Amino acid sequence: MAPVEPLPAAALAGLSVVAFLLARRVRALVAEVSDLHARVDGLASRLAAAQEDVQAALGRTEVAETVLLEKGLADEEDLEAARRRADDAPGGDVPRDDLH
């Protein structure tokens, strides 16, 4: 059997260690990407639910405005003033006592 040359053997051993470390890092990154994908999916479903809630609230608001107008409890100016107060309120919190 021929003697093993130390330099090529050391290079092969070094490359083996580097390949092992890179493979372990790739596996860790793949797991991290998988976790991030799951989080993004969760956020996307929460966003979709929030959008549906907003659409439902918008529909209820339009119905309430129509009822107020038809019953003569408010006119367009009253509704526009209420909309402006809602737009100007911090965080969208409308003071309830101003809506009478």
Sequence and secondary structure as in RCSB ss.txt:
>XXXX:A:sequence
MAPVEPLPAAALAGLSVVAFLLARRVRALVAEVSDLHARVDGLASRLAAAQEDVQAALGRTEVAETVLLEKGLAD
EEDLEAARRRADDAPGGDVPRDDLH
>XXXX:A:secstr
     HHHHHHHHHHHHHHHHHHHHHHHHHHHHHHHHHHHHHHHHHHHHHHHHHHHHHHHHHHHHHHHHHTTS  
HHHHHHHHHHHHHSGGG   GGGG 
